[in-house]
Amino acid sequence: MGESQSPDLRIGDAEREEALKALGEHMSVGRLDVDEYGERAARVTAARTRGELTELFVDLPEPHPVLDMRPDVGRGVLRSEPESAAARRRADRRPGPPRIAGAVVPLSGLLAIVLFFSVPGMSWVIFLLPAAAAVISGALRGGKR
């Protein structure tokens, strides 16, 4: 086992954050109950080495935390977060249909209120507009949030 794969190698906050995210995903699909998640999360925050983190995931399928924090080639600095987390953050900042779709739902609620009070004879059915916007927004976003 090389030095970069050693279970005795110390970890940082980025690795602990990845481990907590992975545990959260396991809890959200029902592999861990709330008590077990709490116990493991406490052990994650107290972990100092890779070995201490990896033993928390031995009985769980993927996702596992990304623990390979190698220096960037030619720069000599450590990445502050794993590439997968960095890619997710860049995707969240990217404008486009998913980001716009997230703004449509609250705006449709405001529009429904304005129309209800400003248009004479407007039916209460206009308040179904936010629900329809939420369904369309979920379809555009792919159900990821």
N, C-alpha and C positions, 0 to 999 in steps of 0.2 A: 504494500500500500504506500503510495507516494505521500510526500509531505502535504500536498494540497488536499489529499483525501483522508488525512489522519483524523480519527475521532477525537483526538486530544487538542485539535486546533481550536483556538478561541473564536467565538462568534461575536457579532455586533448587533446593533438595534435593527438593521435591515433584515437580517436573518430571523430575528425574533418576530418581527412584524410579518414576514412571509409565513412563519409557522402559525401565528395566530390566525391569519387569513385562511390557511389550509384547515385548521381546526374548525373555524367558523363554517366553512363549506361542508365539512363532515357532519356538523351539528344540524345544519339546515336541511340535509337530506335524511336525517334520522339515524345516522351511524353512532352518534354520541348523544346522550341525554344532557340536560343542562348541568347536572351535578358533575358528570364526568368531564364535560367541557371546562367547567370551572377549575377542577383539579388539574387538568392538563394545561390550561392557560396559566395557572399559577406556576407550574413547573417550567413552562416556556419562559416566563419573565425572569425566573431565577436561574435559567440555564446559562452556563458559561462556555460550554464546548459543543462541537458538532455532535459528539456521541450522546450527550444529554438530550439534544433535540431529536435526533433520529430514533432514539428508543421510544419516543412518544408516538411514533407513526408505524411501528413494526406491525401492529395488528390492523392497520388501516390501508385501504387501496389508495391510488392516486386521488387527489393531489397531495403531494408532499412538498415541504418547503424547499426553495432553491437555496442551496448552501454554497454554491460555487462562485465566490466573489473574487475572481482573478483580476490582476491589474490590467488596465487597458494597454494594448500593444503600443509602444512608442511614447506613451505619456507618463508612465511610471506612477500613476495615481490609481487608487481604488475606486471602483464604481460605487456610487452611493446606494444603488439598488439593483437587483437582478434585472436582466434585460426584459423578461416577461412583464415585470411590474412597470418598467419604464415605458414599454410599448403600450400598456393599458393606459398610463397617464397621458401619453401623447394622443391616443385615440379619444380620450375624454375631452381634450382641449380642441380637437378638430371640429370646425363648424360643419354643418351638413344636416341632412334629414333627421338623424337621431336627436341632435341637440335642439333643433327647431321643434320637433315633435314634442319634446318635453315642455316647451313653453306654450304650446297650443292648448293644453288642458286647462291651466289656470286662466288663460285669456278667454277661453270659451265660457267659463263660469262668469267672468265679468261681463262679457257680451250678453249672456242670457239675462243677467240682472238688469242691465241697461235697457235691453229690448223690452223686458217685461213691464218696466215702469214708464218707458217713454212712448211705446206704441199702444194706442188705445185698442182695447179688445184683445190684447195678446193673451194667449192661453198659457196655463201653467206648464203645458207640454214643452215649452221652450227650455225648461230646466233639465230636460233630457239631453240637451246639447252637450254639456260637459261629459256625460257618460259616453255619448257617441264619439266625442273627441278622444276620450281615454282609450276606447277600443281601437280606433284608427291609429293613435299614437303607439299603442302596444304592438300593433301589427308592423308599423314602420321600424320600431326599435328592435324587433325580433324577440320580444319578451325577455330581454336580458336584464331589465331593471324593474 
